[in-house]
Amino acid sequence: MGFFRNIFDGLLSFAACLATLAAFGLPTWATHQAITYGLVPAWVYVALVAMIYVGGNLAIAFLRKALDGVAPLRERKRR
């Protein structure tokens, strides 16, 4: 039964990875579009890079947990 629990935990972590990419990807794209069309100044790219860095690190962490079969809010596999 623990095997299926690890698979389910991995799927939850993968869903968290996708949600993180959506939560950081859409505002990043919108910010890039605003800079491209001149709605905001070019120094906003600093915030854009910071948003990409934080979102990328979170997505990679959730993806690593998904591949290991660890739930999103846990540090290790359940027994």
C-alpha positions as CSV (number, residue, x, y, z in Angstrom):
1,M,0.0,0.0,0.0
2,G,2.9,2.3,0.6
3,F,4.0,2.1,-3.0
4,F,0.7,3.6,-4.2
5,R,0.9,6.3,-1.6
6,N,4.3,7.3,-2.9
7,I,2.9,7.4,-6.4
8,F,0.0,9.6,-5.2
9,D,2.4,11.9,-3.3
10,G,4.5,12.2,-6.5
11,L,1.5,13.2,-8.5
12,L,0.6,15.8,-5.9
13,S,4.1,17.2,-6.1
14,F,3.9,17.3,-9.9
15,A,0.6,19.1,-9.6
16,A,2.2,21.6,-7.3
17,C,5.0,22.1,-9.8
18,L,2.5,22.8,-12.6
19,A,0.6,25.2,-10.3
20,T,3.8,27.0,-9.4
21,L,4.7,27.4,-13.1
22,A,1.3,28.8,-13.8
23,A,1.4,31.1,-10.8
24,F,4.8,32.5,-11.7
25,G,4.6,32.1,-15.5
26,L,1.5,34.1,-16.3
27,P,2.6,37.2,-14.4
28,T,6.1,36.9,-15.8
29,W,4.7,36.9,-19.3
30,A,2.3,39.8,-18.6
31,T,5.2,41.8,-17.2
32,H,7.3,41.1,-20.2
33,Q,4.5,42.2,-22.5
34,A,4.0,45.4,-20.5
35,I,7.7,46.2,-20.8
36,T,7.7,45.4,-24.6
37,Y,4.7,47.7,-25.2
38,G,6.2,50.5,-23.1
39,L,3.6,50.5,-20.4
40,V,6.3,50.3,-17.6
41,P,9.9,51.3,-17.6
42,A,12.7,48.9,-18.5
43,W,14.1,48.7,-14.9
44,V,11.1,46.4,-14.2
45,Y,13.2,43.7,-15.8
46,V,15.0,43.4,-12.4
47,A,11.7,42.3,-10.7
48,L,11.0,40.1,-13.7
49,V,14.4,38.3,-13.3
50,A,13.7,37.9,-9.5
51,M,10.3,36.4,-10.2
52,I,11.8,33.9,-12.7
53,Y,14.5,33.0,-10.3
54,V,12.1,32.3,-7.4
55,G,9.5,30.5,-9.5
56,G,12.1,28.4,-11.2
57,N,13.6,27.3,-7.9
58,L,10.2,26.4,-6.5
59,A,9.2,24.5,-9.6
60,I,12.5,22.5,-9.6
61,A,12.1,21.7,-5.9
62,F,8.5,20.4,-6.5
63,L,9.7,18.4,-9.6
64,R,12.5,16.8,-7.6
65,K,9.9,15.8,-4.9
66,A,7.6,14.4,-7.6
67,L,10.4,12.3,-9.0
68,D,11.3,11.0,-5.5
69,G,7.6,10.3,-4.6
70,V,7.5,12.8,-1.7
71,A,4.4,14.8,-0.9
72,P,4.7,18.6,-1.5
73,L,4.6,19.5,2.2
74,R,6.9,16.8,3.4
75,E,10.6,16.5,3.5
76,R,10.9,12.7,3.2
77,K,8.8,9.8,2.0
78,R,6.0,8.4,4.2
79,R,6.7,5.0,5.7
